[in-house]
């Protein structure tokens, strides 16, 4: 009789474990789908800013709603798994990292939308001489986001940690550009374009920080430390 009870208990445990793994796999898929939307949002903000494309700027609002919906659903699913499934320590680490990671993605999406709004405000002004350098910085940020998502998809800790090195490049670009904008002497007319561009590069720098966070969270998922 005792053997029968053990077999039943073991079977139920295996069933719960299988169910949990399925839920985690679905979470992983949803996070990557959310990441793809964030990448698309970054591309649209890029087009709005550097191509002066109003339609791209307008398209981001709808995309941001989809990103926010994914964020809320993933966060809710993580809470349910943590509270109802009683995961093991390593699984708790995974789910906790997921909750932080989607917050980073959501913030990158918000910054992309903010940049698109700044781009529209810049439309009436002539193109600033710093725009090629700002575009190079934006490309670097998008590359960091793409690399962080690949690291997540592959659960590659080393690639995740490497993104921190890329962040240094963005930080240096930010410092150079900010210094150039802040000390521009030959300003003719209104200074609003300079202020708007200063906000743009600040948002790009923060996006890079969040992409770095994602890479570090991947390393944490795999190794238990960043």
C-alpha positions in Angstrom: 0.0 0.0 0.0 2.8 2.4 0.9 4.4 1.7 -2.4 1.2 2.6 -4.2 1.0 5.9 -2.4 4.6 6.7 -3.3 4.0 5.9 -6.9 0.9 8.1 -7.0 2.7 10.9 -5.2 5.7 10.6 -7.6 3.4 10.7 -10.6 1.6 13.8 -9.3 5.0 15.5 -8.7 6.2 14.6 -12.3 2.9 16.0 -13.6 3.3 19.2 -11.8 6.9 19.5 -12.9 5.9 19.0 -16.6 3.1 21.5 -16.2 5.6 24.0 -14.7 8.1 23.5 -17.5 5.4 24.1 -20.1 4.5 27.4 -18.4 8.1 28.5 -18.3 8.6 27.7 -22.0 5.5 29.8 -22.8 7.0 32.6 -20.7 10.2 32.4 -22.7 8.4 32.6 -26.0 6.3 35.5 -24.8 9.4 37.4 -23.6 11.1 36.9 -27.0 7.9 38.0 -28.8 7.8 41.1 -26.6 11.5 41.7 -27.4 10.8 41.5 -31.1 8.1 44.2 -30.7 10.6 46.4 -28.7 13.1 46.0 -31.5 10.5 47.1 -34.0 9.7 50.1 -31.9 13.4 51.1 -31.8 13.5 50.8 -35.6 10.5 53.0 -36.0 11.9 55.6 -33.6 15.1 55.5 -35.6 13.2 56.2 -38.9 11.2 59.0 -37.2 14.4 60.7 -36.0 16.8 60.3 -38.8 14.5 60.0 -41.8 12.0 62.5 -40.4 9.2 59.9 -41.0 6.0 61.0 -39.3 4.2 57.7 -40.1 6.9 55.8 -38.2 6.5 58.1 -35.2 2.7 57.6 -35.2 3.0 53.8 -35.5 4.9 53.5 -32.3 1.8 54.4 -30.1 0.0 51.2 -31.1 3.1 49.1 -30.8 3.7 50.4 -27.3 0.3 49.3 -26.2 1.1 45.8 -27.4 4.4 45.9 -25.5 2.6 47.0 -22.4 0.1 44.3 -22.7 2.8 41.7 -23.0 4.6 43.2 -20.0 1.5 43.0 -17.8 0.6 39.4 -18.9 4.1 38.1 -18.4 4.4 39.7 -15.0 1.1 38.3 -14.0 2.1 34.8 -15.2 5.4 35.0 -13.3 3.5 35.9 -10.1 1.1 33.0 -10.5 4.0 30.6 -11.0 5.8 31.9 -8.0 2.8 31.8 -5.6 0.9 28.7 -6.8 3.5 26.4 -8.2 6.1 26.6 -5.3 9.1 26.4 -7.6 12.5 25.1 -6.6 15.2 27.7 -5.8 16.7 27.6 -9.3 13.3 28.0 -10.8 12.5 30.9 -8.5 15.7 32.6 -9.7 14.6 32.1 -13.3 11.2 33.6 -12.8 12.5 36.5 -10.7 15.0 37.3 -13.5 12.2 37.1 -16.1 10.1 39.7 -14.1 13.1 42.1 -14.0 14.0 41.4 -17.6 10.6 42.3 -19.0 10.7 45.5 -17.0 13.9 46.4 -18.9 12.3 45.6 -22.2 9.2 47.7 -21.3 11.4 50.7 -20.4 13.4 50.4 -23.7 10.0 50.5 -25.5 9.0 53.6 -23.5 12.3 55.4 -24.4 11.8 54.5 -28.1 8.4 56.2 -28.0 9.8 59.2 -26.2 12.5 59.5 -28.9 9.8 59.4 -31.6 7.9 62.2 -29.9 11.1 64.3 -29.7 11.8 63.6 -33.4 8.4 65.1 -34.3 9.3 68.3 -32.3 12.6 68.4 -34.3 10.9 68.3 -37.7 10.6 72.1 -38.1 14.3 72.6 -37.5 17.3 72.1 -39.8 19.3 68.9 -39.4 21.9 69.4 -36.7 25.5 68.7 -37.6 25.7 66.1 -34.7 23.1 63.9 -36.3 25.5 61.4 -38.0 27.2 60.8 -34.6 23.8 60.4 -32.9 22.7 58.0 -35.6 25.9 55.9 -35.0 25.1 55.9 -31.3 21.5 54.7 -32.0 22.8 51.9 -34.2 25.0 50.8 -31.4 22.1 50.7 -29.0 20.0 48.7 -31.4 22.9 46.2 -31.8 23.1 45.9 -28.0 19.4 45.1 -27.7 19.6 42.5 -30.5 22.6 40.9 -28.8 20.8 40.8 -25.4 17.8 39.0 -27.0 20.1 36.5 -28.8 21.8 35.8 -25.4 18.4 35.3 -23.8 17.2 33.0 -26.6 20.4 30.9 -26.4 20.8 31.3 -22.6 24.4 32.3 -23.3 25.9 33.8 -20.2 29.1 34.9 -21.8 27.4 36.8 -24.6 25.1 38.4 -21.9 28.1 39.6 -19.9 29.9 40.9 -23.1 27.1 43.5 -23.6 28.5 45.4 -20.7 31.6 46.1 -22.9 29.4 47.5 -25.6 27.7 49.8 -23.1 31.0 51.5 -22.5 31.1 52.6 -26.2 27.6 54.1 -25.9 28.6 55.9 -22.6 31.6 57.4 -24.3 29.5 58.6 -27.3 27.0 60.1 -24.9 29.7 62.1 -23.1 31.2 63.4 -26.3 27.9 64.4 -27.8 26.6 66.0 -24.6 29.8 68.0 -24.2 29.5 69.2 -27.8 25.8 70.2 -27.5 26.3 71.8 -24.1 29.3 74.0 -25.3 28.0 75.0 -28.7 28.8 78.7 -29.1 27.4 79.7 -32.5 23.7 79.1 -31.6 21.4 81.2 -33.9 17.8 81.5 -33.0 16.1 79.2 -30.5 18.0 76.6 -28.4 15.1 74.1 -28.4 16.8 71.8 -30.9 19.8 71.5 -28.7 17.7 70.6 -25.7 15.7 68.1 -27.7 18.9 66.4 -28.9 20.3 66.3 -25.4 17.2 64.4 -24.4 17.5 62.1 -27.4 21.1 61.0 -26.5 20.1 60.7 -22.8 17.3 58.3 -23.8 19.6 56.3 -26.0 22.1 56.0 -23.2 19.4 54.7 -20.8 18.2 52.2 -23.5 21.8 50.9 -23.6 21.8 50.5 -19.8 18.6 48.5 -19.9 20.0 46.3 -22.7 23.0 45.7 -20.5 20.7 44.8 -17.6 19.1 42.1 -19.8 22.5 40.6 -20.7 23.4 40.5 -17.0 20.1 38.9 -16.1 20.8 36.2 -18.6 24.1 35.5 -16.9 22.3 35.4 -13.6 19.8 32.9 -14.9 22.6 30.6 -16.1 25.2 31.0 -13.4 23.4 32.4 -10.4 25.5 35.6 -10.5 26.1 38.5 -12.8 
